[in-house]
Amino acid sequence: MELTNDMWVVIAILAVAIFLFITEWLRVDVVALGVVVCLTLTGILTPEQAIAGFSSSALITIAALFIVGGAVLQTGLASMIGRRILGIAGSDEKRLIVVIMVATALLSGVMSNTGTVAVLLPAIVGLAYSAKISPSKLLIPLAFAASLGGAMTLIGTPPNIIMADALKAANVERIANGLETFHVFQFFDFTLVGAPLLIGGVLFMATIGRRLLPDYKPDIEELTPDNPQELMDSYGLNGNLAYLRIQPDSKLVGVALGDTRIRRDYDITVVEIIRSNQLRPVAQFGKQRIMIETAGLTHIFPTAQTVLHADDILVLQGQEAAIRNLAYSHNLSFESPPEDTKETLVNRQIGVAEVVLPPRSSLIGKTLRQVRFGPSYNLTVLGIKRPGASEPPDIKKTTLRFGDILLVRGLWHDIMALKKQRSDFVVMGQPETMIDNTNTNKAPVAAAIMATMLIILMFEILPLVTASLLAALAIILTGCLTMDEAYESIDWKSILLIGGMLPMATALTEVGLVNEIALQVQNSVGSANPRIIVGVLFLLTAVLTQVLSNTATAVLLAPIALQIADRLQITPYSLLMSVALGASMAFASPVASPVNTLVLGAGQYKFADFTKVGLPLIVIGFVISVIIIPIFFPF
């Protein structure tokens, strides 16, 4: 095999891209855009070819499905469905594993895997508490079921859509050459093989797998709570706060909170400011203003710009000695907590939530002070939980790691804003249901739109891209999401990754590398059973998925699978299906998939726990795929 200069250039660009994907020195979307630029500058592709990926039907479909999935999450529909299904789980460990995995797989078949796990995780930890079972026995099954469920439908995961789009692209070329076209994958084609994989996975986890799962038994207060009030209790905040009143002669009067240096000098967090009987202007005639005095208490979420008044009550979190020093040096008096403390610390405007740092978060390796967390996100970090740590890390000094769980407090809208930054944060639960004027009344509408889209796809009434765009448009027109919310629900990092890596697949074909790889496979296999190729592609995809994005892996291997099928003169369905299923085998490490990272902290898992349970499941998936795929998709 003699490589041309163009081949070496493409190999070099691909090798650098893979290296950067693995090391995460740059964001994956930046790397993908770099690939586009390099392929253009080197003359491997024309500018038109290099940007063609951004107009592919696969990319448009995935973007539209993000909008539909965003509506399912934001209207609370996913949470309603999940809780109803989990209501039948009971308290037996084996039954819990089966119900959780089946329920999760059903949801992840029609919405994002990460969204499914984020919504169900708090409820499942609550089930573990009720059944007196360690969460570590249930959360790996939750994460693995999300990946298996995504493999069961055409829209369940991006690699499936990419395989269907690869067949469409191949058909265009076959029509030009006067050849018979291939049948494009339909909605339930993946279910034929995905369902046996799910059944095998559920049986394994309910029998052998659950014995391999660790049995970490955290204290009750360490369990992930089911609502914000329980969350406050779990961090010991409701009973571990001090209330100090600012005296009229205190030097804090008239000073903006950010200028008081309370956090820096005393390591104390101002959780809330309680202000009573304010004078509020209601009318003005010339220079005369009419003022009224408001009754009761006003609860203010503190920001750096909040100006402190005499008689304000500061709700503080910190060491008792530091709080006493602050009170003494600034003339503050201790007060009893107001009767409605719990209701005001968490309400319809202000609340708390846990956020997990995923593997590619830009906060990793930095302290909260270095990233200026408070000013940047308008939120206060009240606590940090770290998987495997016996003591909570110091909020002020600790260097953040992937898997760290931050307890943040602030306006619900600011907490929701973290959901837009998927590469940096994964927000646990559904804070959107706590916001006033939430769209929960649109849940039936979102359900109807989703059901209609599924029916259209099942009966092949419209192509996938058309049906998904129609559903996304209906979501916006019916008010399930605003246009801004629709934009925010799209994972733009994934969109840029797909649009940037599709040209690499084109380049591999253009310079002849795909053909050379297929030729080498043909010479190696000869007349051997094509099942061997199915198995090799499955394992190659599964291995790459542990270190690369499953989407990038699928984009790179799809054209190779097509060319191998052409060389061996067999239909491409079985080879493409093996790539799609292998891309869903992200089980062997906590960084192989975002869903694994989500459960890492809540389950107190170690890296080896995923490997110990995940590798046997990959082997089971390999055996099932090699047996089942050729039955439903003959060569």
C-alpha positions in Angstrom: 0.0 0.0 0.0 1.7 3.2 -1.2 0.4 6.4 0.2 0.3 9.7 -1.7 1.3 13.1 -0.3 -2.4 14.0 0.0 -3.0 10.8 2.0 -0.3 11.7 4.4 -1.7 15.2 4.8 -5.1 13.9 5.6 -3.7 11.3 8.0 -1.7 14.0 9.8 -4.7 16.3 10.2 -6.8 13.4 11.4 -4.1 12.2 13.9 -3.7 15.7 15.3 -7.5 16.0 15.7 -7.8 12.7 17.5 -4.9 13.6 19.8 -6.7 16.9 20.7 -10.0 15.1 21.2 -8.3 12.7 23.6 -6.2 15.2 25.5 -8.9 17.9 25.5 -6.3 20.7 25.2 -8.9 22.4 23.0 -12.7 22.2 22.9 -13.9 19.5 20.5 -15.9 22.1 18.5 -12.8 24.2 18.1 -10.9 21.2 16.9 -13.6 20.3 14.4 -13.5 23.9 12.9 -9.8 23.6 12.8 -10.2 20.5 10.7 -12.4 22.4 8.2 -9.8 25.2 7.9 -6.8 22.8 7.5 -8.5 20.7 4.8 -9.2 23.9 2.9 -5.8 25.5 3.3 -4.0 22.4 2.2 -6.1 22.1 -0.9 -7.5 18.7 0.0 -11.0 20.0 -0.3 -12.5 23.1 -2.0 -14.2 25.6 0.3 -17.6 24.4 -0.9 -16.7 20.8 0.0 -15.2 21.9 3.4 -18.4 23.6 4.6 -20.9 21.2 3.0 -21.2 19.3 6.3 -23.1 22.3 7.8 -25.8 21.8 5.2 -26.1 18.0 5.6 -29.6 16.6 6.3 -28.1 14.7 9.3 -27.0 17.9 11.0 -30.3 19.7 10.3 -32.2 16.8 11.7 -30.1 16.6 14.9 -30.6 20.3 15.5 -34.3 20.0 15.0 -34.5 17.1 17.4 -32.6 19.1 20.0 -35.5 21.6 19.9 -38.1 18.9 20.3 -36.2 17.3 23.1 -35.7 20.7 24.8 -39.5 21.1 24.8 -40.0 17.7 26.4 -37.6 18.6 29.2 -38.6 22.2 29.7 -42.4 21.6 29.9 -41.8 18.9 32.5 -43.1 16.2 30.3 -40.1 14.0 30.7 -40.2 14.3 34.5 -43.9 13.4 34.5 -43.4 10.3 32.4 -40.3 9.2 34.3 -41.9 9.5 37.7 -45.1 7.6 36.6 -43.0 4.8 35.3 -40.7 4.6 38.3 -43.8 4.6 40.6 -44.2 0.9 39.8 -40.6 0.0 40.7 -41.2 -1.3 44.3 -38.3 -1.9 46.7 -36.6 -5.1 45.5 -33.1 -4.4 44.1 -33.4 -6.6 41.1 -36.8 -5.3 40.2 -35.6 -1.7 40.6 -32.7 -2.3 38.2 -35.1 -3.8 35.6 -37.7 -1.1 35.8 -35.1 1.7 35.9 -33.3 0.4 32.8 -36.5 -0.2 30.8 -38.0 3.2 31.7 -34.7 5.0 31.0 -34.3 3.2 27.7 -37.8 4.1 26.6 -37.3 7.8 27.3 -33.8 8.0 25.8 -35.1 6.4 22.6 -37.0 9.7 21.8 -34.9 12.3 23.7 -31.3 13.0 24.6 -29.5 10.5 26.8 -28.0 13.3 29.0 -31.4 14.9 29.5 -33.0 11.6 30.4 -30.4 10.9 33.1 -30.4 14.4 34.5 -34.2 14.3 34.9 -34.4 10.8 36.4 -31.3 10.8 38.6 -32.8 12.6 41.7 -35.9 10.5 41.6 -33.9 7.3 41.4 -31.6 8.2 44.3 -34.8 8.9 46.3 -36.0 5.4 45.3 -32.7 4.0 46.6 -33.2 5.8 49.9 -36.8 4.5 50.3 -35.7 1.0 49.5 -32.7 1.2 51.8 -30.4 0.4 48.8 -27.1 2.1 48.0 -27.5 4.5 45.0 -24.3 2.9 43.6 -26.4 -0.2 42.8 -28.8 1.7 40.6 -27.0 4.6 38.9 -24.6 2.7 36.6 -27.6 0.8 35.3 -29.4 4.1 34.8 -26.4 5.5 32.7 -25.9 2.3 30.7 -29.7 2.0 29.9 -29.7 5.6 28.5 -27.0 4.6 26.0 -28.7 1.3 25.1 -32.0 3.1 24.7 -30.6 5.6 22.4 -29.4 2.8 20.1 -33.0 1.5 19.7 -34.5 4.1 17.4 -33.5 6.2 14.4 -33.7 9.4 16.5 -32.3 8.1 19.7 -28.7 9.1 19.2 -26.7 11.0 16.5 -24.7 8.0 15.2 -28.0 6.4 14.1 -29.0 9.5 12.1 -25.5 9.7 10.6 -25.8 6.0 9.4 -29.1 6.8 7.7 -27.7 9.9 6.1 -24.7 7.9 4.8 -27.0 5.6 3.0 -28.8 8.5 1.4 -25.5 10.0 0.2 -24.6 6.6 -1.2 -27.9 6.4 -3.1 -27.2 9.7 -4.8 -24.0 8.3 -6.2 -25.7 5.0 -7.2 -28.4 6.9 -9.0 -25.8 8.8 -11.0 -24.2 5.5 -11.9 -27.5 3.9 -12.9 -27.4 1.4 -10.0 -30.2 0.2 -7.7 -30.6 2.3 -4.6 -30.3 1.1 -1.0 -33.3 1.0 1.4 -32.6 3.9 3.8 -32.8 3.0 7.5 -36.3 3.7 9.0 -37.4 4.4 12.6 -37.7 0.9 13.9 -34.8 -0.7 11.9 -32.5 0.0 14.8 -35.0 -1.5 17.2 -34.6 -4.9 15.6 -31.0 -5.1 17.0 -31.2 -2.5 19.7 -34.0 -4.3 21.6 -32.0 -7.5 21.9 -29.1 -5.5 23.1 -31.3 -3.8 25.8 -32.7 -7.1 26.9 -29.2 -8.6 27.1 -28.0 -5.5 29.1 -31.0 -5.7 31.5 -30.5 -9.4 32.1 -26.8 -8.9 32.7 -27.2 -6.0 35.1 -30.0 -7.8 37.0 -28.0 -10.9 37.5 -24.2 -10.8 37.1 -23.8 -7.1 36.7 -25.4 -6.1 40.0 -22.9 -8.4 41.8 -20.1 -6.5 40.1 -21.6 -3.1 41.1 -20.0 -1.5 44.2 -22.1 -1.2 47.3 -21.1 2.2 48.6 -23.4 3.1 51.5 -23.4 6.9 52.0 -25.0 8.5 55.0 -28.6 9.5 54.5 -27.7 13.1 54.3 -25.3 12.5 51.5 -28.0 11.2 49.2 -29.0 13.4 46.3 -32.3 14.9 47.5 -35.5 15.1 45.4 -36.3 18.8 45.8 -34.5 22.1 46.7 -35.7 22.1 50.4 -34.2 18.6 50.9 -31.1 19.8 49.0 -30.6 22.6 51.6 -31.1 20.1 54.4 -28.6 17.7 52.8 -25.8 20.3 52.9 -26.8 21.3 56.5 -27.6 24.8 55.4 -31.1 25.3 56.9 -29.8 24.6 60.4 -26.3 26.0 59.9 -26.9 29.7 59.1 -26.3 32.8 61.2 -28.6 35.9 61.1 -26.9 39.2 61.9 -28.6 42.6 61.9 -26.7 45.7 60.7 -26.8 48.4 63.3 -27.4 52.0 62.2 -23.8 53.0 63.2 -22.2 50.0 61.4 -19.6 50.9 58.8 -21.4 48.5 56.4 -24.3 50.9 56.0 -24.4 52.4 52.5 -21.6 50.1 51.3 -22.1 47.8 48.3 -21.7 44.1 49.2 -18.8 43.6 46.8 -16.8 46.3 48.6 -17.2 44.8 52.1 -14.6 42.1 51.6 -16.7 39.8 53.8 -16.1 36.8 51.6 -12.4 37.5 51.2 -11.4 38.5 54.7 -13.7 36.2 56.7 -14.5 33.4 54.2 -18.2 33.9 54.9 -20.9 33.7 52.3 -23.9 36.1 52.4 -26.7 33.8 51.4 -29.5 36.3 51.6 -30.4 39.8 52.8 -33.7 40.3 54.7 -35.0 43.9 54.6 -38.1 45.1 56.5 -40.6 47.9 56.1 -39.1 49.8 53.2 -40.4 53.2 52.0 -41.3 52.8 48.4 -42.3 55.8 46.1 -45.7 55.4 44.4 -46.2 58.8 42.8 -44.3 62.0 42.1 -45.6 65.6 41.6 -42.8 67.9 40.7 -40.2 67.5 43.5 -42.8 66.0 45.9 -42.9 62.2 46.1 -45.6 60.1 47.8 -44.1 57.2 49.8 -45.7 54.1 51.3 -44.2 51.7 53.8 -44.3 48.1 52.7 -45.4 45.6 55.3 -43.5 42.4 56.1 -40.1 41.3 55.0 -38.4 41.6 51.6 -35.9 38.8 50.8 -33.1 40.0 48.5 -30.7 37.8 46.7 -27.3 39.4 47.2 -25.0 40.6 44.4 -21.8 42.5 44.4 -23.8 45.7 43.6 -26.4 45.3 46.5 -26.1 48.3 48.8 -26.5 47.4 52.5 -29.0 49.3 54.7 -29.3 49.8 58.4 -31.4 47.1 60.0 -30.8 44.7 57.1 -30.5 41.1 58.4 -27.6 39.2 56.7 -28.1 35.5 56.4 -24.5 34.1 56.6 -22.8 30.8 56.0 -19.3 30.2 57.5 -17.3 29.2 60.5 -18.8 30.3 63.8 -15.6 32.0 65.0 -15.3 34.0 61.7 -19.0 35.1 62.0 -18.4 36.3 65.6 -15.3 38.2 64.5 -17.3 39.8 61.7 -20.1 40.8 64.1 -17.7 42.3 66.6 -15.6 44.3 64.0 -18.6 45.6 62.0 -21.2 46.2 64.9 -23.6 43.5 63.9 -26.1 41.9 66.3 -27.2 38.3 66.3 -30.9 37.7 65.5 -33.2 34.7 65.7 -34.2 33.2 62.3 -37.5 34.5 60.9 -40.3 32.0 61.1 -40.5 31.6 57.3 -36.7 30.9 56.8 -37.1 27.8 54.7 -39.7 29.2 52.5 -37.6 32.3 51.7 -34.3 30.6 51.2 -35.9 28.5 48.5 -39.0 30.0 46.7 -40.4 30.6 43.3 -37.7 33.2 42.4 -34.6 32.1 44.3 -33.4 28.5 44.8 -30.6 26.0 44.9 -29.5 23.3 42.6 -26.6 20.9 42.1 -24.5 21.1 39.0 -21.9 18.5 37.9 -18.6 19.4 36.1 -18.3 17.2 33.0 -14.9 16.1 31.6 -14.5 19.0 29.2 -15.6 21.8 31.6 -13.4 24.9 31.4 -13.6 25.2 35.2 -11.5 22.1 35.7 -8.1 22.8 37.2 -9.1 26.3 38.5 -10.5 27.6 41.7 -13.9 29.4 42.0 -12.0 32.6 42.6 -9.9 32.2 39.5 -13.0 31.8 37.3 -14.8 34.6 39.2 -17.8 32.3 39.6 -20.1 34.7 41.4 -19.7 37.7 39.1 -19.7 35.5 36.0 -22.8 33.5 36.7 -24.7 35.7 39.3 -24.7 32.6 41.6 -23.2 31.7 44.9 -21.5 28.3 45.5 -22.6 27.1 48.9 -20.9 23.8 48.9 -18.9 21.3 46.9 -19.1 17.5 46.9 -16.3 15.4 45.5 -16.7 11.7 44.7 -14.6 9.6 47.1 -13.6 12.5 49.3 -14.2 12.0 53.0 -14.3 15.7 53.7 -16.0 18.4 51.6 -13.4 20.5 49.7 -12.7 24.0 50.8 -14.9 26.3 48.6 -12.4 29.1 48.6 -9.1 27.2 47.8 -10.0 23.9 46.2 -9.0 23.2 42.6 -12.0 21.9 40.7 -12.0 18.4 39.2 -14.3 16.7 36.7 -17.2 15.0 38.6 -17.3 17.7 41.3 -20.8 18.7 42.3 -21.4 22.3 43.1 -24.4 23.4 45.2 -25.3 26.8 43.8 -27.9 29.4 44.9 -29.4 32.3 43.1 -32.3 33.3 40.9 -33.9 30.3 39.2 -33.3 32.0 35.8 -29.6 32.2 36.5 -29.5 28.6 37.5 -31.3 27.7 34.3 -28.8 29.7 32.3 -26.1 27.1 33.3 -28.1 24.6 31.2 -27.1 26.5 28.1 -23.4 25.9 28.9 -23.4 22.1 28.4 -19.7 21.8 28.0 -19.1 23.4 31.4 -22.1 22.2 33.5 -24.8 19.6 33.8 -27.7 20.8 36.0 -29.3 18.1 38.0 -33.1 17.7 38.2 -35.5 20.2 36.6 -35.0 23.7 38.0 -37.3 25.0 35.2 -40.3 23.6 37.1 -39.6 26.0 40.0 -39.8 29.1 37.9 -42.9 31.2 37.9 -44.9 31.1 34.6 -43.2 27.8 33.7 -44.5 26.0 30.6 -45.8 22.9 32.4 -49.2 23.6 31.0 -47.7 23.0 27.6 -46.7 19.5 28.4 -49.8 17.9 26.7 -49.0 20.0 23.6 -45.4 18.8 23.6 -46.5 15.2 24.0 -49.0 15.5 21.1 -46.3 17.0 18.8 -43.8 14.3 19.8 -46.4 11.5 19.3 -47.3 12.9 15.9 -43.7 13.1 14.8 -43.1 9.5 15.9 -46.2 8.3 14.0 -45.0 10.1 10.8 -41.7 8.4 11.1 -43.1 5.0 11.9 -45.3 5.0 8.9 -42.7 6.7 6.7 -45.2 9.5 5.8 -42.4 12.1 5.5 -38.6 11.9 5.5 -36.8 12.2 8.8 -35.4 15.7 8.2 -38.8 17.0 7.1 -40.7 15.4 10.1 -38.1 16.7 12.6 -38.2 20.2 11.2 -42.0 20.2 11.2 -42.1 19.1 14.8 -39.5 21.8 15.8 -41.6 24.4 14.1 -44.8 23.2 15.8 -42.9 23.4 19.2 -42.2 27.1 18.6 -45.5 28.0 17.1 -47.5 26.5 19.9 -45.4 28.3 22.6 -43.8 25.2 24.1 -40.5 27.1 23.6 -39.8 30.6 22.5 -37.4 31.1 19.6 -34.7 32.1 22.0 -35.3 29.0 24.1 -35.2 26.9 21.0 -31.8 28.2 20.1 -30.7 27.6 23.7 -31.9 24.0 23.6 -29.6 23.1 20.7 -26.2 21.7 21.7 -24.2 23.9 19.4 -20.9 22.1 20.3 -22.3 18.9 18.9 -23.6 20.7 15.8 -20.2 22.2 15.1 -18.5 18.9 15.8 -20.7 17.1 13.2 -20.4 19.9 10.7 -16.6 20.0 11.1 -16.0 16.2 11.0 -18.2 15.4 8.0 -15.7 17.1 5.7 -13.0 14.8 7.1 -15.0 11.8 6.0 -15.2 13.5 2.6 -11.4 14.0 2.6 -10.7 10.4 3.5 -12.8 9.4 0.4 -11.4 12.1 -1.9 -7.7 11.2 -1.4 -8.5 7.4 -1.7 -7.8 6.4 1.9 -11.3 4.9 2.3 -10.8 2.8 -0.8 -7.3 1.7 0.3 -8.6 0.6 3.7 -11.5 -1.3 2.1 -9.0 -2.9 -0.3 -6.8 -4.1 2.5 -9.8 -5.5 4.3 -10.9 -7.3 1.2 -7.4 -8.8 0.7 -7.3 -9.8 4.4 -10.7 -11.4 4.6 -11.1 -12.8 1.1 -13.9 -15.2 1.1 -14.2 -15.4 4.9 -17.6 -15.0 6.7 -18.6 -11.3 6.6 -19.6 -11.7 10.2 -15.9 -11.2 10.9 -16.1 -7.7 9.4 -19.3 -6.9 11.5 -17.4 -7.9 14.6 -14.3 -6.0 13.8 -16.2 -2.8 13.0 -18.2 -3.1 16.2 -15.1 -3.5 18.3 -13.2 -0.8 16.5 -16.1 1.6 17.0 -16.6 0.6 20.7 -12.9 1.2 21.4 -12.8 4.6 19.7 -16.0 5.6 21.5 -14.3 5.2 24.9 -11.9 8.1 24.0 -13.6 10.0 21.2 -17.1 11.4 20.8 -19.4 8.7 19.5 -20.6 11.2 16.9 -17.1 11.8 15.6 -16.4 8.1 15.6 -19.6 7.4 13.6 -18.8 10.1 11.1 -15.3 8.7 10.4 -16.2 5.1 10.1 -19.5 5.3 8.1 -17.7 5.9 4.7 -15.2 3.1 5.5 -18.1 0.7 6.2 -19.8 1.6 3.0 -16.6 1.1 0.9 -15.9 -2.2 2.6 -19.4 -3.4 1.7 -18.9 -2.3 -1.9 -15.5 -4.1 -2.2 -16.9 -7.3 -0.7 -20.1 -6.9 -2.9 -22.4 -7.2 0.1 -25.2 -4.9 1.2 -24.0 -2.2 3.6 -26.8 -2.4 6.2 -25.1 -4.9 8.5 -21.8 -3.0 8.5 -23.4 0.4 9.1 -25.5 -1.1 11.9 -22.4 -2.5 13.6 -20.8 1.0 13.6 -24.0 2.6 15.0 -24.4 0.0 17.8 -20.7 0.1 18.6 -20.9 3.9 19.0 -23.4 3.3 21.9 -21.1 1.1 23.9 -19.6 3.9 26.0 -19.5 1.8 29.2 -15.8 1.3 30.1 -15.0 4.7 31.7 -16.7 7.6 33.4 -15.5 10.0 30.7 -16.7 7.9 27.7 -20.1 9.5 27.8 -21.7 12.5 29.6 -24.3 10.2 31.3 -21.5 8.3 33.0 -20.0 11.5 34.3 -23.5 12.5 35.6 -23.8 9.5 37.9 -20.2 9.5 39.0 -20.5 11.7 42.0 -24.0 10.7 43.1 -23.0 7.0 43.1 -19.5 7.7 44.6 -18.0 5.6 41.9 -14.4 5.1 41.1 -13.0 4.9 37.5 -12.5 1.1 37.9 -16.2 0.6 38.7 -17.2 1.5 35.2 -14.5 -0.7 33.7 -15.4 -3.7 35.8 -19.1 -3.6 34.8 -18.7 -2.0 31.4 -16.3 -4.3 29.7 -18.4 -7.4 30.2 -21.4 -5.5 28.9 -19.4 -4.5 25.8 -18.5 -8.2 25.2 -22.2 -9.1 25.5 -23.1 -6.4 23.1 -20.5 -7.7 20.7 -21.8 -11.3 20.8 -25.4 -10.2 20.4 -24.6 -7.9 17.5 -22.5 -10.5 15.6 -25.4 -13.0 15.9 -28.4 -10.7 15.5 -27.3 -8.1 12.9 -26.9 -10.6 10.0 -30.3 -12.2 10.7 -32.2 -8.9 10.2 -29.7 -7.4 7.7 -28.4 -10.2 5.5 -25.2 -9.7 3.5 
